[in-house]
Amino acid sequence: MIRALVPGSFDPPTNGHLDVIERCVGIFDEVGVAVIANPSKSSLFTAEERMEMLRECCGDWPNVVVDSFSGLLVDYAQQAEAQVIVKGLRAMTDFDYELQMSQMNRHLTGIVTLFIATKPEYGYLSSSLVKEVAKLGGAIDALVPEPVAAAMKERLA
């Protein structure tokens, strides 16, 4: 059994995140979606709320398990018995950062990182940008799953 780990802040989960997760569902036996719980970071949603949104959005995929962690990703990956970390890439700037992280993770534990390029229609999409658009009253319905859009409208009301 091959278990992949898709980590992220997911604050909030976007259609780009779900695209990466869905593609992993078809490749790996089990996909762990790992929400980074960083109490020192100011988030719109708590880790528990982000996990609940992801569970709702990934409910049709029986091989997806949603969890959260704090600390080093590689420590969590070892605890979760993941064989691979999967990261979505939008642009070269993502690649530059993620390549360094993957090399450090490989140095620390030997874990492999697999990069998945996002679909072109999600190349500009980030959680930060979605939050900014929503806070300024812009339409986000095409950027995030319906349950996430509803939670954001409620939170920002």
N, CA, C and O atoms as a GROMACS GRO file, in nm:
protein
  628
    1MET      N    1   0.084  -0.119   0.000
    1MET     CA    2   0.000   0.000   0.000
    1MET      C    3   0.089   0.125   0.000
    1MET      O    4   0.182   0.135   0.080
    2ILE      N    5   0.060   0.218  -0.090
    2ILE     CA    6   0.135   0.342  -0.097
    2ILE      C    7   0.048   0.455  -0.044
    2ILE      O    8  -0.062   0.480  -0.093
    3ARG      N    9   0.101   0.524   0.057
    3ARG     CA   10   0.030   0.635   0.118
    3ARG      C   11   0.100   0.765   0.084
    3ARG      O   12   0.220   0.781   0.108
    4ALA      N   13   0.025   0.858   0.026
    4ALA     CA   14   0.076   0.990  -0.008
    4ALA      C   15   0.023   1.091   0.093
    4ALA      O   16  -0.084   1.072   0.151
    5LEU      N   17   0.099   1.195   0.113
    5LEU     CA   18   0.062   1.300   0.206
    5LEU      C   19   0.056   1.432   0.130
    5LEU      O   20   0.155   1.474   0.068
    6VAL      N   21  -0.058   1.498   0.134
    6VAL     CA   22  -0.076   1.628   0.070
    6VAL      C   23  -0.091   1.730   0.183
    6VAL      O   24  -0.199   1.744   0.240
    7PRO      N   25   0.018   1.802   0.216
    7PRO     CA   26   0.013   1.898   0.326
    7PRO      C   27  -0.021   2.038   0.278
    7PRO      O   28  -0.001   2.072   0.161
    8GLY      N   29  -0.072   2.119   0.368
    8GLY     CA   30  -0.097   2.259   0.336
    8GLY      C   31  -0.168   2.329   0.448
    8GLY      O   32  -0.216   2.266   0.543
    9SER      N   33  -0.176   2.460   0.436
    9SER     CA   34  -0.251   2.535   0.536
    9SER      C   35  -0.401   2.525   0.506
    9SER      O   36  -0.483   2.523   0.598
   10PHE      N   37  -0.437   2.518   0.378
   10PHE     CA   38  -0.577   2.504   0.337
   10PHE      C   39  -0.666   2.608   0.406
   10PHE      O   40  -0.774   2.575   0.454
   11ASP      N   41  -0.621   2.733   0.410
   11ASP     CA   42  -0.696   2.840   0.478
   11ASP      C   43  -0.736   2.948   0.380
   11ASP      O   44  -0.675   3.055   0.376
   12PRO      N   45  -0.840   2.922   0.300
   12PRO     CA   46  -0.930   2.807   0.295
   12PRO      C   47  -0.888   2.708   0.186
   12PRO      O   48  -0.801   2.737   0.104
   13PRO      N   49  -0.952   2.589   0.185
   13PRO     CA   50  -0.932   2.497   0.074
   13PRO      C   51  -0.986   2.558  -0.055
   13PRO      O   52  -1.096   2.614  -0.056
   14THR      N   53  -0.909   2.547  -0.162
   14THR     CA   54  -0.952   2.602  -0.291
   14THR      C   55  -0.976   2.490  -0.392
   14THR      O   56  -0.946   2.373  -0.366
   15ASN      N   57  -1.031   2.527  -0.506
   15ASN     CA   58  -1.049   2.428  -0.613
   15ASN      C   59  -0.915   2.375  -0.662
   15ASN      O   60  -0.907   2.261  -0.709
   16GLY      N   61  -0.810   2.455  -0.652
   16GLY     CA   62  -0.677   2.409  -0.689
   16GLY      C   63  -0.628   2.300  -0.595
   16GLY      O   64  -0.570   2.200  -0.640
   17HIS      N   65  -0.651   2.317  -0.465
   17HIS     CA   66  -0.616   2.212  -0.368
   17HIS      C   67  -0.689   2.083  -0.401
   17HIS      O   68  -0.630   1.975  -0.404
   18LEU      N   69  -0.819   2.095  -0.426
   18LEU     CA   70  -0.900   1.975  -0.452
   18LEU      C   71  -0.858   1.906  -0.582
   18LEU      O   72  -0.866   1.784  -0.593
   19ASP      N   73  -0.813   1.984  -0.680
   19ASP     CA   74  -0.763   1.926  -0.804
   19ASP      C   75  -0.643   1.836  -0.776
   19ASP      O   76  -0.635   1.724  -0.826
   20VAL      N   77  -0.549   1.885  -0.696
   20VAL     CA   78  -0.430   1.806  -0.662
   20VAL      C   79  -0.471   1.681  -0.583
   20VAL      O   80  -0.422   1.571  -0.611
   21ILE      N   81  -0.558   1.697  -0.485
   21ILE     CA   82  -0.602   1.584  -0.404
   21ILE      C   83  -0.672   1.480  -0.491
   21ILE      O   84  -0.647   1.360  -0.478
   22GLU      N   85  -0.760   1.525  -0.580
   22GLU     CA   86  -0.834   1.432  -0.666
   22GLU      C   87  -0.739   1.352  -0.756
   22GLU      O   88  -0.760   1.232  -0.776
   23ARG      N   89  -0.637   1.416  -0.808
   23ARG     CA   90  -0.543   1.341  -0.892
   23ARG      C   91  -0.465   1.240  -0.810
   23ARG      O   92  -0.432   1.133  -0.860
   24CYS      N   93  -0.436   1.272  -0.685
   24CYS     CA   94  -0.367   1.176  -0.597
   24CYS      C   95  -0.456   1.056  -0.567
   24CYS      O   96  -0.407   0.943  -0.554
   25VAL      N   97  -0.586   1.080  -0.555
   25VAL     CA   98  -0.682   0.973  -0.526
   25VAL      C   99  -0.673   0.863  -0.631
   25VAL      O  100  -0.686   0.745  -0.598
   26GLY      N  101  -0.650   0.901  -0.756
   26GLY     CA  102  -0.642   0.802  -0.863
   26GLY      C  103  -0.506   0.734  -0.875
   26GLY      O  104  -0.492   0.638  -0.951
   27ILE      N  105  -0.407   0.782  -0.802
   27ILE     CA  106  -0.271   0.728  -0.813
   27ILE      C  107  -0.232   0.643  -0.692
   27ILE      O  108  -0.170   0.537  -0.707
   28PHE      N  109  -0.268   0.689  -0.573
   28PHE     CA  110  -0.221   0.627  -0.450
   28PHE      C  111  -0.333   0.550  -0.379
   28PHE      O  112  -0.451   0.582  -0.394
   29ASP      N  113  -0.293   0.449  -0.302
   29ASP     CA  114  -0.390   0.369  -0.228
   29ASP      C  115  -0.460   0.452  -0.120
   29ASP      O  116  -0.581   0.439  -0.099
   30GLU      N  117  -0.384   0.536  -0.052
   30GLU     CA  118  -0.439   0.623   0.052
   30GLU      C  119  -0.377   0.760   0.039
   30GLU      O  120  -0.257   0.773   0.013
   31VAL      N  121  -0.460   0.862   0.057
   31VAL     CA  122  -0.415   1.000   0.049
   31VAL      C  123  -0.444   1.068   0.181
   31VAL      O  124  -0.560   1.085   0.220
   32GLY      N  125  -0.339   1.107   0.250
   32GLY     CA  126  -0.354   1.182   0.373
   32GLY      C  127  -0.348   1.330   0.342
   32GLY      O  128  -0.249   1.379   0.287
   33VAL      N  129  -0.453   1.401   0.376
   33VAL     CA  130  -0.455   1.546   0.360
   33VAL      C  131  -0.424   1.604   0.497
   33VAL      O  132  -0.501   1.587   0.591
   34ALA      N  133  -0.310   1.672   0.507
   34ALA     CA  134  -0.257   1.715   0.637
   34ALA      C  135  -0.263   1.867   0.649
   34ALA      O  136  -0.191   1.939   0.580
   35VAL      N  137  -0.349   1.914   0.738
   35VAL     CA  138  -0.365   2.056   0.764
   35VAL      C  139  -0.258   2.099   0.864
   35VAL      O  140  -0.246   2.043   0.973
   36ILE      N  141  -0.182   2.200   0.825
   36ILE     CA  142  -0.079   2.253   0.914
   36ILE      C  143  -0.147   2.338   1.019
   36ILE      O  144  -0.211   2.439   0.988
   37ALA      N  145  -0.132   2.297   1.145
   37ALA     CA  146  -0.190   2.371   1.257
   37ALA      C  147  -0.080   2.455   1.320
   37ALA      O  148  -0.001   2.407   1.401
   38ASN      N  149  -0.075   2.581   1.282
   38ASN     CA  150   0.028   2.671   1.332
   38ASN      C  151  -0.040   2.779   1.415
   38ASN      O  152  -0.091   2.876   1.360
   39PRO      N  153  -0.040   2.764   1.548
   39PRO     CA  154  -0.112   2.860   1.632
   39PRO      C  155  -0.053   3.001   1.628
   39PRO      O  156  -0.121   3.097   1.663
   40SER      N  157   0.071   3.015   1.586
   40SER     CA  158   0.132   3.148   1.580
   40SER      C  159   0.094   3.223   1.452
   40SER      O  160   0.118   3.343   1.441
   41LYS      N  161   0.034   3.153   1.357
   41LYS     CA  162  -0.007   3.214   1.231
   41LYS      C  163  -0.152   3.257   1.240
   41LYS      O  164  -0.237   3.182   1.290
   42SER      N  165  -0.182   3.376   1.194
   42SER     CA  166  -0.319   3.426   1.195
   42SER      C  167  -0.396   3.366   1.078
   42SER      O  168  -0.367   3.395   0.962
   43SER      N  169  -0.492   3.281   1.109
   43SER     CA  170  -0.571   3.212   1.007
   43SER      C  171  -0.716   3.257   1.014
   43SER      O  172  -0.765   3.296   1.119
   44LEU      N  173  -0.783   3.251   0.901
   44LEU     CA  174  -0.926   3.282   0.898
   44LEU      C  175  -1.005   3.172   0.967
   44LEU      O  176  -1.103   3.200   1.036
   45PHE      N  177  -0.963   3.046   0.948
   45PHE     CA  178  -1.031   2.931   1.006
   45PHE      C  179  -0.936   2.854   1.097
   45PHE      O  180  -0.815   2.851   1.073
   46THR      N  181  -0.990   2.793   1.200
   46THR     CA  182  -0.908   2.708   1.286
   46THR      C  183  -0.871   2.581   1.210
   46THR      O  184  -0.931   2.550   1.108
   47ALA      N  185  -0.773   2.510   1.260
   47ALA     CA  186  -0.734   2.384   1.197
   47ALA      C  187  -0.852   2.288   1.193
   47ALA      O  188  -0.873   2.218   1.094
   48GLU      N  189  -0.930   2.285   1.300
   48GLU     CA  190  -1.046   2.195   1.305
   48GLU      C  191  -1.149   2.232   1.199
   48GLU      O  192  -1.208   2.144   1.135
   49GLU      N  193  -1.172   2.363   1.179
   49GLU     CA  194  -1.268   2.406   1.077
   49GLU      C  195  -1.218   2.372   0.937
   49GLU      O  196  -1.296   2.328   0.852
   50ARG      N  197  -1.089   2.390   0.912
   50ARG     CA  198  -1.033   2.356   0.782
   50ARG      C  199  -1.043   2.206   0.756
   50ARG      O  200  -1.073   2.163   0.645
   51MET      N  201  -1.017   2.127   0.861
   51MET     CA  202  -1.029   1.982   0.847
   51MET      C  203  -1.173   1.943   0.814
   51MET      O  204  -1.196   1.858   0.728
   52GLU      N  205  -1.268   2.003   0.881
   52GLU     CA  206  -1.408   1.971   0.856
   52GLU      C  207  -1.449   2.008   0.713
   52GLU      O  208  -1.519   1.932   0.646
   53MET      N  209  -1.403   2.125   0.665
   53MET     CA  210  -1.434   2.163   0.526
   53MET      C  211  -1.374   2.062   0.428
   53MET      O  212  -1.439   2.022   0.332
   54LEU      N  213  -1.250   2.022   0.453
   54LEU     CA  214  -1.185   1.925   0.365
   54LEU      C  215  -1.255   1.790   0.369
   54LEU      O  216  -1.271   1.726   0.265
   55ARG      N  217  -1.296   1.748   0.485
   55ARG     CA  218  -1.371   1.620   0.494
   55ARG      C  219  -1.499   1.626   0.412
   55ARG      O  220  -1.535   1.531   0.343
   56GLU      N  221  -1.568   1.740   0.420
   56GLU     CA  222  -1.691   1.755   0.343
   56GLU      C  223  -1.661   1.757   0.193
   56GLU      O  224  -1.732   1.693   0.115
   57CYS      N  225  -1.557   1.828   0.153
   57CYS     CA  226  -1.523   1.840   0.011
   57CYS      C  227  -1.466   1.711  -0.047
   57CYS      O  228  -1.479   1.686  -0.167
   58CYS      N  229  -1.403   1.629   0.036
   58CYS     CA  230  -1.339   1.505  -0.010
   58CYS      C  231  -1.423   1.382   0.023
   58CYS      O  232  -1.375   1.269   0.010
   59GLY      N  233  -1.545   1.402   0.064
   59GLY     CA  234  -1.631   1.293   0.110
   59GLY      C  235  -1.657   1.184   0.008
   59GLY      O  236  -1.686   1.070   0.046
   60ASP      N  237  -1.647   1.216  -0.121
   60ASP     CA  238  -1.673   1.116  -0.225
   60ASP      C  239  -1.552   1.027  -0.253
   60ASP      O  240  -1.561   0.932  -0.331
   61TRP      N  241  -1.440   1.058  -0.189
   61TRP     CA  242  -1.317   0.982  -0.212
   61TRP      C  243  -1.286   0.900  -0.087
   61TRP      O  244  -1.232   0.953   0.010
   62PRO      N  245  -1.318   0.770  -0.089
   62PRO     CA  246  -1.303   0.688   0.032
   62PRO      C  247  -1.158   0.667   0.076
   62PRO      O  248  -1.134   0.629   0.191
   63ASN      N  249  -1.062   0.692  -0.011
   63ASN     CA  250  -0.923   0.670   0.028
   63ASN      C  251  -0.853   0.797   0.078
   63ASN      O  252  -0.731   0.800   0.090
   64VAL      N  253  -0.932   0.902   0.109
   64VAL     CA  254  -0.877   1.025   0.164
   64VAL      C  255  -0.901   1.030   0.314
   64VAL      O  256  -1.012   1.006   0.362
   65VAL      N  257  -0.793   1.060   0.388
   65VAL     CA  258  -0.799   1.076   0.533
   65VAL      C  259  -0.749   1.216   0.564
   65VAL      O  260  -0.640   1.254   0.521
   66VAL      N  261  -0.827   1.294   0.638
   66VAL     CA  262  -0.790   1.431   0.672
   66VAL      C  263  -0.744   1.435   0.816
   66VAL      O  264  -0.809   1.379   0.905
   67ASP      N  265  -0.632   1.501   0.840
   67ASP     CA  266  -0.574   1.511   0.974
   67ASP      C  267  -0.505   1.648   0.984
   67ASP      O  268  -0.504   1.725   0.888
   68SER      N  269  -0.448   1.676   1.099
   68SER     CA  270  -0.370   1.799   1.115
   68SER      C  271  -0.242   1.766   1.190
   68SER      O  272  -0.230   1.662   1.255
   69PHE      N  273  -0.146   1.858   1.180
   69PHE     CA  274  -0.019   1.839   1.249
   69PHE      C  275   0.044   1.974   1.276
   69PHE      O  276   0.007   2.075   1.216
   70SER      N  277   0.137   1.975   1.368
   70SER     CA  278   0.222   2.091   1.390
   70SER      C  279   0.366   2.040   1.396
   70SER      O  280   0.388   1.921   1.418
   71GLY      N  281   0.461   2.129   1.379
   71GLY     CA  282   0.600   2.086   1.378
   71GLY      C  283   0.648   2.055   1.239
   71GLY      O  284   0.591   2.103   1.141
   72LEU      N  285   0.753   1.973   1.230
   72LEU     CA  286   0.811   1.940   1.100
   72LEU      C  287   0.723   1.845   1.021
   72LEU      O  288   0.673   1.745   1.074
   73LEU      N  289   0.704   1.877   0.895
   73LEU     CA  290   0.626   1.792   0.806
   73LEU      C  291   0.685   1.651   0.799
   73LEU      O  292   0.610   1.554   0.801
   74VAL      N  293   0.817   1.639   0.792
   74VAL     CA  294   0.877   1.507   0.777
   74VAL      C  295   0.855   1.421   0.901
   74VAL      O  296   0.842   1.299   0.890
   75ASP      N  297   0.849   1.483   1.019
   75ASP     CA  298   0.818   1.406   1.140
   75ASP      C  299   0.676   1.352   1.133
   75ASP      O  300   0.651   1.236   1.166
   76TYR      N  301   0.584   1.437   1.089
   76TYR     CA  302   0.445   1.392   1.074
   76TYR      C  303   0.435   1.285   0.966
   76TYR      O  304   0.363   1.186   0.983
   77ALA      N  305   0.506   1.303   0.856
   77ALA     CA  306   0.502   1.205   0.746
   77ALA      C  307   0.548   1.068   0.795
   77ALA      O  308   0.488   0.966   0.760
   78GLN      N  309   0.654   1.065   0.875
   78GLN     CA  310   0.701   0.937   0.929
   78GLN      C  311   0.598   0.876   1.022
   78GLN      O  312   0.571   0.756   1.017
   79GLN      N  313   0.539   0.959   1.108
   79GLN     CA  314   0.436   0.911   1.202
   79GLN      C  315   0.316   0.854   1.125
   79GLN      O  316   0.258   0.753   1.164
   80ALA      N  317   0.280   0.922   1.015
   80ALA     CA  318   0.166   0.880   0.934
   80ALA      C  319   0.200   0.767   0.837
   80ALA      O  320   0.112   0.719   0.765
   81GLU      N  321   0.327   0.725   0.835
   81GLU     CA  322   0.374   0.618   0.748
   81GLU      C  323   0.351   0.648   0.600
   81GLU      O  324   0.317   0.560   0.521
   82ALA      N  325   0.371   0.775   0.564
   82ALA     CA  326   0.360   0.816   0.423
   82ALA      C  327   0.490   0.785   0.351
   82ALA      O  328   0.598   0.805   0.405
   83GLN      N  329   0.478   0.737   0.228
   83GLN     CA  330   0.596   0.708   0.147
   83GLN      C  331   0.634   0.826   0.058
   83GLN      O  332   0.747   0.834   0.010
   84VAL      N  333   0.540   0.918   0.036
   84VAL     CA  334   0.564   1.030  -0.054
   84VAL      C  335   0.484   1.152  -0.008
   84VAL      O  336   0.373   1.140   0.043
   85ILE      N  337   0.545   1.269  -0.026
   85ILE     CA  338   0.477   1.397  -0.004
   85ILE      C  339   0.441   1.451  -0.141
   85ILE      O  340   0.524   1.447  -0.232
   86VAL      N  341   0.320   1.501  -0.157
   86VAL     CA  342   0.277   1.557  -0.285
   86VAL      C  343   0.251   1.706  -0.267
   86VAL      O  344   0.180   1.748  -0.176
   87LYS      N  345   0.310   1.784  -0.356
   87LYS     CA  346   0.292   1.929  -0.354
   87LYS      C  347   0.245   1.976  -0.491
   87LYS      O  348   0.299   1.934  -0.593
   88GLY      N  349   0.146   2.063  -0.491
   88GLY     CA  350   0.099   2.123  -0.616
   88GLY      C  351   0.184   2.245  -0.649
   88GLY      O  352   0.221   2.322  -0.560
   89LEU      N  353   0.214   2.262  -0.775
   89LEU     CA  354   0.293   2.377  -0.820
   89LEU      C  355   0.210   2.462  -0.916
   89LEU      O  356   0.149   2.411  -1.010
   90ARG      N  357   0.210   2.593  -0.890
   90ARG     CA  358   0.139   2.686  -0.978
   90ARG      C  359   0.234   2.756  -1.074
   90ARG      O  360   0.201   2.776  -1.191
   91ALA      N  361   0.351   2.792  -1.026
   91ALA     CA  362   0.444   2.873  -1.106
   91ALA      C  363   0.587   2.842  -1.065
   91ALA      O  364   0.611   2.765  -0.972
   92MET      N  365   0.681   2.902  -1.134
   92MET     CA  366   0.822   2.880  -1.103
   92MET      C  367   0.857   2.924  -0.961
   92MET      O  368   0.944   2.864  -0.898
   93THR      N  369   0.791   3.026  -0.911
   93THR     CA  370   0.819   3.069  -0.774
   93THR      C  371   0.784   2.958  -0.674
   93THR      O  372   0.856   2.938  -0.577
   94ASP      N  373   0.675   2.887  -0.698
   94ASP     CA  374   0.641   2.771  -0.615
   94ASP      C  375   0.752   2.667  -0.624
   94ASP      O  376   0.795   2.612  -0.523
   95PHE      N  377   0.797   2.641  -0.747
   95PHE     CA  378   0.899   2.538  -0.768
   95PHE      C  379   1.027   2.572  -0.693
   95PHE      O  380   1.085   2.484  -0.629
   96ASP      N  381   1.071   2.695  -0.702
   96ASP     CA  382   1.195   2.735  -0.634
   96ASP      C  383   1.188   2.706  -0.485
   96ASP      O  384   1.281   2.649  -0.427
   97TYR      N  385   1.078   2.745  -0.423
   97TYR     CA  386   1.061   2.723  -0.279
   97TYR      C  387   1.045   2.574  -0.248
   97TYR      O  388   1.112   2.521  -0.159
   98GLU      N  389   0.956   2.508  -0.321
   98GLU     CA  390   0.925   2.368  -0.292
   98GLU      C  391   1.042   2.275  -0.320
   98GLU      O  392   1.059   2.174  -0.251
   99LEU      N  393   1.124   2.307  -0.418
   99LEU     CA  394   1.242   2.226  -0.446
   99LEU      C  395   1.336   2.226  -0.326
   99LEU      O  396   1.385   2.121  -0.286
  100GLN      N  397   1.360   2.342  -0.269
  100GLN     CA  398   1.445   2.351  -0.149
  100GLN      C  399   1.386   2.270  -0.035
  100GLN      O  400   1.457   2.197   0.034
  101MET      N  401   1.256   2.284  -0.014
  101MET     CA  402   1.190   2.209   0.094
  101MET      C  403   1.201   2.058   0.070
  101MET      O  404   1.228   1.982   0.162
  102SER      N  405   1.178   2.016  -0.054
  102SER     CA  406   1.184   1.872  -0.084
  102SER      C  407   1.325   1.818  -0.062
  102SER      O  408   1.342   1.706  -0.014
  103GLN      N  409   1.425   1.896  -0.098
  103GLN     CA  410   1.562   1.852  -0.078
  103GLN      C  411   1.597   1.843   0.071
  103GLN      O  412   1.667   1.751   0.114
  104MET      N  413   1.549   1.939   0.149
  104MET     CA  414   1.573   1.934   0.293
  104MET      C  415   1.500   1.814   0.354
  104MET      O  416   1.556   1.743   0.437
  105ASN      N  417   1.376   1.792   0.314
  105ASN     CA  418   1.300   1.679   0.366
  105ASN      C  419   1.367   1.547   0.331
  105ASN      O  420   1.372   1.455   0.412
  106ARG      N  421   1.418   1.538   0.209
  106ARG     CA  422   1.490   1.417   0.166
  106ARG      C  423   1.617   1.398   0.248
  106ARG      O  424   1.652   1.286   0.286
  107HIS      N  425   1.687   1.507   0.275
  107HIS     CA  426   1.808   1.502   0.357
  107HIS      C  427   1.775   1.455   0.499
  107HIS      O  428   1.848   1.374   0.557
  108LEU      N  429   1.666   1.507   0.555
  108LEU     CA  430   1.631   1.474   0.694
  108LEU      C  431   1.584   1.331   0.712
  108LEU      O  432   1.620   1.265   0.809
  109THR      N  433   1.503   1.282   0.618
  109THR     CA  434   1.440   1.151   0.639
  109THR      C  435   1.443   1.057   0.519
  109THR      O  436   1.412   0.939   0.532
  110GLY      N  437   1.481   1.108   0.404
  110GLY     CA  438   1.480   1.024   0.285
  110GLY      C  439   1.348   1.021   0.212
  110GLY      O  440   1.336   0.955   0.109
  111ILE      N  441   1.246   1.092   0.262
  111ILE     CA  442   1.115   1.089   0.197
  111ILE      C  443   1.121   1.161   0.063
  111ILE      O  444   1.192   1.260   0.047
  112VAL      N  445   1.046   1.110  -0.032
  112VAL     CA  446   1.040   1.163  -0.167
  112VAL      C  447   0.924   1.263  -0.176
  112VAL      O  448   0.818   1.242  -0.118
  113THR      N  449   0.947   1.371  -0.251
  113THR     CA  450   0.840   1.467  -0.279
  113THR      C  451   0.807   1.459  -0.427
  113THR      O  452   0.896   1.462  -0.512
  114LEU      N  453   0.679   1.449  -0.457
  114LEU     CA  454   0.629   1.446  -0.594
  114LEU      C  455   0.558   1.579  -0.620
  114LEU      O  456   0.474   1.621  -0.541
  115PHE      N  457   0.592   1.644  -0.731
  115PHE     CA  458   0.528   1.770  -0.769
  115PHE      C  459   0.422   1.743  -0.874
  115PHE      O  460   0.445   1.670  -0.970
  116ILE      N  461   0.306   1.805  -0.855
  116ILE     CA  462   0.198   1.797  -0.953
  116ILE      C  463   0.167   1.938  -0.997
  116ILE      O  464   0.133   2.024  -0.916
  117ALA      N  465   0.179   1.964  -1.127
  117ALA     CA  466   0.147   2.095  -1.181
  117ALA      C  467  -0.004   2.114  -1.178
  117ALA      O  468  -0.080   2.025  -1.216
  118THR      N  469  -0.047   2.232  -1.135
  118THR     CA  470  -0.190   2.259  -1.132
  118THR      C  471  -0.242   2.274  -1.274
  118THR      O  472  -0.167   2.300  -1.368
  119LYS      N  473  -0.370   2.257  -1.287
  119LYS     CA  474  -0.434   2.284  -1.415
  119LYS      C  475  -0.419   2.434  -1.443
  119LYS      O  476  -0.417   2.514  -1.349
  120PRO      N  477  -0.409   2.473  -1.570
  120PRO     CA  478  -0.391   2.615  -1.602
  120PRO      C  479  -0.496   2.707  -1.538
  120PRO      O  480  -0.465   2.819  -1.499
  121GLU      N  481  -0.618   2.659  -1.530
  121GLU     CA  482  -0.724   2.745  -1.474
  121GLU      C  483  -0.707   2.772  -1.324
  121GLU      O  484  -0.776   2.858  -1.269
  122TYR      N  485  -0.616   2.701  -1.259
  122TYR     CA  486  -0.590   2.725  -1.116
  122TYR      C  487  -0.452   2.785  -1.092
  122TYR      O  488  -0.410   2.798  -0.977
  123GLY      N  489  -0.381   2.821  -1.197
  123GLY     CA  490  -0.244   2.869  -1.184
  123GLY      C  491  -0.229   2.996  -1.104
  123GLY      O  492  -0.122   3.021  -1.048
  124TYR      N  493  -0.332   3.077  -1.097
  124TYR     CA  494  -0.327   3.203  -1.023
  124TYR      C  495  -0.387   3.192  -0.883
  124TYR      O  496  -0.380   3.285  -0.804
  125LEU      N  497  -0.446   3.079  -0.854
  125LEU     CA  498  -0.530   3.063  -0.736
  125LEU      C  499  -0.449   3.032  -0.611
  125LEU      O  500  -0.367   2.940  -0.610
  126SER      N  501  -0.471   3.110  -0.505
  126SER     CA  502  -0.409   3.083  -0.376
  126SER      C  503  -0.510   3.115  -0.267
  126SER      O  504  -0.602   3.195  -0.286
  127SER      N  505  -0.492   3.052  -0.153
  127SER     CA  506  -0.580   3.079  -0.039
  127SER      C  507  -0.575   3.226   0.000
  127SER      O  508  -0.678   3.287   0.030
  128SER      N  509  -0.455   3.283  -0.001
  128SER     CA  510  -0.439   3.424   0.036
  128SER      C  511  -0.518   3.515  -0.057
  128SER      O  512  -0.585   3.608  -0.012
  129LEU      N  513  -0.510   3.488  -0.186
  129LEU     CA  514  -0.582   3.569  -0.284
  129LEU      C  515  -0.732   3.553  -0.268
  129LEU      O  516  -0.806   3.650  -0.279
  130VAL      N  517  -0.778   3.431  -0.243
  130VAL     CA  518  -0.921   3.407  -0.222
  130VAL      C  519  -0.969   3.485  -0.100
  130VAL      O  520  -1.076   3.547  -0.105
  131LYS      N  521  -0.892   3.482   0.008
  131LYS     CA  522  -0.932   3.558   0.128
  131LYS      C  523  -0.940   3.707   0.100
  131LYS      O  524  -1.032   3.774   0.144
  132GLU      N  525  -0.843   3.759   0.026
  132GLU     CA  526  -0.842   3.902  -0.006
  132GLU      C  527  -0.963   3.941  -0.089
  132GLU      O  528  -1.030   4.040  -0.061
  133VAL      N  529  -0.992   3.862  -0.192
  133VAL     CA  530  -1.108   3.889  -0.277
  133VAL      C  531  -1.236   3.884  -0.194
  133VAL      O  532  -1.322   3.972  -0.207
  134ALA      N  533  -1.250   3.782  -0.110
  134ALA     CA  534  -1.371   3.768  -0.028
  134ALA      C  535  -1.385   3.884   0.072
  134ALA      O  536  -1.495   3.936   0.091
  135LYS      N  537  -1.277   3.923   0.135
  135LYS     CA  538  -1.283   4.034   0.232
  135LYS      C  539  -1.324   4.165   0.166
  135LYS      O  540  -1.386   4.251   0.230
  136LEU      N  541  -1.290   4.180   0.038
  136LEU     CA  542  -1.325   4.303  -0.034
  136LEU      C  543  -1.458   4.291  -0.108
  136LEU      O  544  -1.494   4.380  -0.185
  137GLY      N  545  -1.531   4.181  -0.083
  137GLY     CA  546  -1.665   4.166  -0.138
  137GLY      C  547  -1.672   4.106  -0.276
  137GLY      O  548  -1.779   4.108  -0.338
  138GLY      N  549  -1.562   4.053  -0.327
  138GLY     CA  550  -1.562   3.992  -0.459
  138GLY      C  551  -1.622   3.852  -0.460
  138GLY      O  552  -1.637   3.789  -0.356
  139ALA      N  553  -1.655   3.806  -0.579
  139ALA     CA  554  -1.716   3.673  -0.596
  139ALA      C  555  -1.608   3.565  -0.588
  139ALA      O  556  -1.507   3.573  -0.658
  140ILE      N  557  -1.629   3.466  -0.503
  140ILE     CA  558  -1.533   3.356  -0.487
  140ILE      C  559  -1.593   3.221  -0.522
  140ILE      O  560  -1.525   3.118  -0.511
  141ASP      N  561  -1.719   3.219  -0.564
  141ASP     CA  562  -1.788   3.092  -0.588
  141ASP      C  563  -1.719   3.002  -0.690
  141ASP      O  564  -1.729   2.880  -0.679
  142ALA      N  565  -1.649   3.057  -0.787
  142ALA     CA  566  -1.580   2.976  -0.888
  142ALA      C  567  -1.439   2.937  -0.843
  142ALA      O  568  -1.370   2.864  -0.913
  143LEU      N  569  -1.396   2.986  -0.726
  143LEU     CA  570  -1.261   2.963  -0.679
  143LEU      C  571  -1.250   2.856  -0.571
  143LEU      O  572  -1.145   2.794  -0.553
  144VAL      N  573  -1.360   2.834  -0.500
  144VAL     CA  574  -1.361   2.739  -0.387
  144VAL      C  575  -1.486   2.653  -0.395
  144VAL      O  576  -1.585   2.693  -0.456
  145PRO      N  577  -1.483   2.534  -0.333
  145PRO     CA  578  -1.604   2.451  -0.330
  145PRO      C  579  -1.717   2.522  -0.256
  145PRO      O  580  -1.691   2.609  -0.172
  146GLU      N  581  -1.839   2.487  -0.285
  146GLU     CA  582  -1.957   2.553  -0.228
  146GLU      C  583  -1.955   2.559  -0.075
  146GLU      O  584  -1.983   2.664  -0.019
  147PRO      N  585  -1.922   2.447  -0.005
  147PRO     CA  586  -1.921   2.456   0.142
  147PRO      C  587  -1.818   2.557   0.195
  147PRO      O  588  -1.840   2.619   0.299
  148VAL      N  589  -1.709   2.573   0.124
  148VAL     CA  590  -1.607   2.669   0.164
  148VAL      C  591  -1.654   2.811   0.140
  148VAL      O  592  -1.634   2.899   0.224
  149ALA      N  593  -1.717   2.835   0.025
  149ALA     CA  594  -1.772   2.968  -0.004
  149ALA      C  595  -1.874   3.007   0.102
  149ALA      O  596  -1.874   3.120   0.149
  150ALA      N  597  -1.960   2.914   0.139
  150ALA     CA  598  -2.062   2.943   0.240
  150ALA      C  599  -1.996   2.975   0.375
  150ALA      O  600  -2.036   3.069   0.444
  151ALA      N  601  -1.894   2.896   0.413
  151ALA     CA  602  -1.826   2.920   0.541
  151ALA      C  603  -1.755   3.056   0.540
  151ALA      O  604  -1.753   3.126   0.642
  152MET      N  605  -1.696   3.092   0.427
  152MET     CA  606  -1.628   3.220   0.418
  152MET      C  607  -1.725   3.336   0.426
  152MET      O  608  -1.699   3.435   0.495
  153LYS      N  609  -1.837   3.325   0.357
  153LYS     CA  610  -1.939   3.433   0.363
  153LYS      C  611  -1.989   3.451   0.505
  153LYS      O  612  -2.008   3.563   0.551
  154GLU      N  613  -2.010   3.340   0.574
  154GLU     CA  614  -2.056   3.346   0.713
  154GLU      C  615  -1.949   3.407   0.804
  154GLU      O  616  -1.980   3.491   0.888
  155ARG      N  617  -1.826   3.367   0.786
  155ARG     CA  618  -1.716   3.416   0.870
  155ARG      C  619  -1.691   3.565   0.849
  155ARG      O  620  -1.661   3.638   0.944
  156LEU      N  621  -1.704   3.609   0.724
  156LEU     CA  622  -1.670   3.748   0.692
  156LEU      C  623  -1.790   3.842   0.701
  156LEU      O  624  -1.776   3.962   0.681
  157ALA      N  625  -1.908   3.787   0.732
  157ALA     CA  626  -2.029   3.870   0.742
  157ALA      C  627  -2.024   3.964   0.861
  157ALA      O  628  -2.118   4.041   0.883
   0.00000   0.00000   0.00000
